[in-house]
Amino acid sequence: MGILLRFLGTVFAVLLAAYVVPGFTVESFYVAAIVALILGVLNITVKPILFVLTLPLNILTFGLFTFVLNALLLWFVASFVQGFSVAGFLPALLGSLVITIVNWALHKLT
């Protein structure tokens, strides 16, 4: 049940980011679900490797570089998922911030 709730929370977060952040567009719920699924897979497989590789920079910025990693992963997903587009790095950063805050709040509530 926890995995399904986390997945649906990420889908909601992607849709909310598309509503709030200009330059961040999602065509439908189905596309948001695909984006959430791909982000989940990337967060499990690729993100830990990137985090270790950028650990000195992360320590230097007190962990704030993690937001940049999230934005780059989100921008990467937008490059190959049709129906999902991010207009540049700043919308990707703001969108990843919205997604992170929603996922954090959902984690705190459950």
C-alpha positions as CSV (number, residue, x, y, z in Angstrom):
1,M,0.0,0.0,0.0
2,G,2.9,2.4,0.7
3,I,4.3,2.1,-2.8
4,L,1.0,2.8,-4.4
5,L,0.4,5.8,-2.2
6,R,3.9,7.1,-2.9
7,F,3.4,6.6,-6.7
8,L,0.1,8.4,-6.7
9,G,1.6,11.2,-4.6
10,T,4.3,11.6,-7.2
11,V,1.7,11.7,-10.0
12,F,-0.2,14.4,-8.1
13,A,3.0,16.3,-7.5
14,V,3.9,16.2,-11.2
15,L,0.4,17.5,-12.1
16,L,0.6,20.2,-9.4
17,A,4.0,21.3,-10.8
18,A,2.5,21.5,-14.3
19,Y,-0.3,23.7,-12.9
20,V,2.0,26.0,-10.8
21,V,5.2,26.3,-12.7
22,P,5.2,28.1,-16.1
23,G,7.2,26.2,-18.7
24,F,6.4,22.8,-17.2
25,T,3.6,21.0,-19.1
26,V,1.9,17.6,-18.8
27,E,-0.8,16.7,-21.3
28,S,-2.7,14.1,-19.2
29,F,-2.9,12.0,-16.1
30,Y,-1.5,9.1,-18.1
31,V,1.6,11.0,-19.1
32,A,2.0,12.2,-15.5
33,A,1.8,8.5,-14.4
34,I,4.5,7.6,-16.9
35,V,6.7,10.4,-15.7
36,A,6.3,9.4,-12.1
37,L,7.1,5.8,-12.9
38,I,10.3,6.7,-14.8
39,L,11.3,9.2,-12.1
40,G,10.9,6.4,-9.5
41,V,13.1,4.0,-11.5
42,L,15.7,6.7,-12.0
43,N,15.6,7.7,-8.3
44,I,16.2,4.1,-7.3
45,T,19.0,3.3,-9.9
46,V,20.8,6.3,-11.2
47,K,20.3,9.0,-8.5
48,P,22.4,7.2,-5.8
49,I,25.3,6.9,-8.3
50,L,25.1,10.6,-9.2
51,F,24.8,11.5,-5.5
52,V,28.0,9.6,-4.7
53,L,29.8,11.1,-7.7
54,T,28.8,14.7,-6.7
55,L,29.3,14.2,-3.0
56,P,32.0,16.8,-2.6
57,L,29.8,19.4,-4.3
58,N,26.9,18.3,-2.2
59,I,28.9,18.7,1.0
60,L,30.1,22.1,-0.1
61,T,26.6,23.3,-0.8
62,F,25.2,21.7,2.4
63,G,23.0,19.3,0.3
64,L,21.4,21.9,-1.9
65,F,23.0,20.4,-5.0
66,T,20.5,17.6,-4.6
67,F,17.9,19.9,-6.0
68,V,20.0,20.4,-9.1
69,L,20.4,16.6,-9.5
70,N,16.6,16.3,-9.2
71,A,16.1,19.0,-11.8
72,L,18.5,17.4,-14.2
73,L,16.8,14.1,-13.9
74,L,13.4,15.7,-14.4
75,W,14.8,17.6,-17.5
76,F,16.2,14.3,-18.8
77,V,12.9,12.5,-18.4
78,A,11.2,15.4,-20.3
79,S,13.6,14.9,-23.2
80,F,12.1,11.5,-24.2
81,V,8.5,11.3,-22.8
82,Q,6.1,12.7,-25.3
83,G,3.4,14.9,-23.8
84,F,5.7,16.1,-21.0
85,S,7.9,19.1,-21.6
86,V,10.1,21.4,-19.5
87,A,11.1,24.7,-21.2
88,G,14.5,25.0,-19.5
89,F,16.6,24.5,-16.4
90,L,14.7,27.0,-14.2
91,P,11.3,25.4,-14.8
92,A,12.9,22.0,-14.1
93,L,14.4,23.3,-10.9
94,L,11.1,24.8,-9.7
95,G,9.2,21.7,-10.8
96,S,11.6,19.4,-8.9
97,L,11.2,21.7,-5.9
98,V,7.4,21.3,-6.0
99,I,7.6,17.6,-6.4
100,T,10.1,17.3,-3.6
101,I,7.9,19.4,-1.2
102,V,4.8,17.4,-2.0
103,N,6.6,14.0,-1.6
104,W,8.1,15.3,1.7
105,A,4.7,16.4,3.0
106,L,3.1,13.1,2.0
107,H,5.9,11.2,3.8
108,K,5.4,13.3,6.9
109,L,1.6,12.6,6.9
110,T,1.9,8.9,6.5
